[in-house]
Amino acid sequence: MNFSLIGAGGYVAPRHMKAIRDLGHQLISVYDVHDGLAVLDNYFPGAACFSDIQSYSAFHTEHPLDFVSICSPNHLHFDHVAWALSQGANVICEKPLVMDPAQLDELHSMEGKSGKKIYTILQLRQVAAVLALKEKIGHTQSIYDVDVKYVSARGNWYFNSWKGNEMLSGGLVTNIGIHLFDLLLWIFGPLQKVELDTYSQHQASGSLILERARVHWFLSVDANDLPDNNQRSYRQMSVDGQVIRLDAGMESLHNQCYTDILQGKGPGIKEARPSIELCNQIRQMA
């Protein structure tokens, strides 16, 4: 199949390139307003590169696409998904699919009219320990006590980029926390209540009451919150005292996401909605 990638210079883009290559498909083009795309040499050195949308669109009048993968900044996702559908392509979009829940209805309408599918990447659902936990929870009626902590230390560059601008990224809760909120809702059921304890550019914390769990969550990009100074990232979930690490094997999870998507089994708009709505609710509370 023929793929294109929007946002090829971003942090997560190489994982998409690797998945496309490893699964035997072709990345025929990339679009990025920046020109630092040397990473392509490791995956698809022959891909056509574009920095303006007009040339990019013109190229694809003669080069049809099966899929467009989107790794652009969060606030651009809606427009880039719409562009991909206009090209007659299916879509694989990084989290968050969009920041505004109202846009999900618009995407659903566009998806139906196009006859194509919109998928999103929720790779923590692929962690083996998470799958085992979901299986276990499905066989009980218990209410669980859950503690989730995600610290990803970021330097000053982070706050001077689009990621540090809440209007562009959705802030810490959306840009960092949405994967964890997706897991919690997927495993423990719908939201019943949310409370917010702290909310800043560097940290956020609070509690959730879900159908099957009482949850405390903590998010941070401050290195001082790391339990080990030799680490730069720390993801952990504790369920009734049982610790589940969420930061192992991250490099291979996109491959499994792509495998599921190409088999028509990947998460789409419906699956993305609960965590997007929760993140939006928390931002409104703040």
Secondary structure, 3 states (H helix, E strand, C coil): CEEEEECCCCCCHHHHHHHHHHCCCEEEEEECCCCCCHHHHHCCCCCEEECCHHHHHHHCCCCCCCEEEECCCHHHHHHHHHHHHHCCCEEEECCCCCCCCHHHHHHHHHHHHHCCCEEECCHHHHCHHHHHHHHHHCCCCCCEEEEEEEEECCCHHHHCCHHHCHHHHCHHHHHCCHHHHHHHHHHHCCEEEEEEEEECCCEEEEEEEECCEEEEEEEECCHHHCCCCCCCEEEEEEECCEEEECCCCHHHHHHHHHHHHHCCCCCCHHHHHHHHHHHHHHHHHC
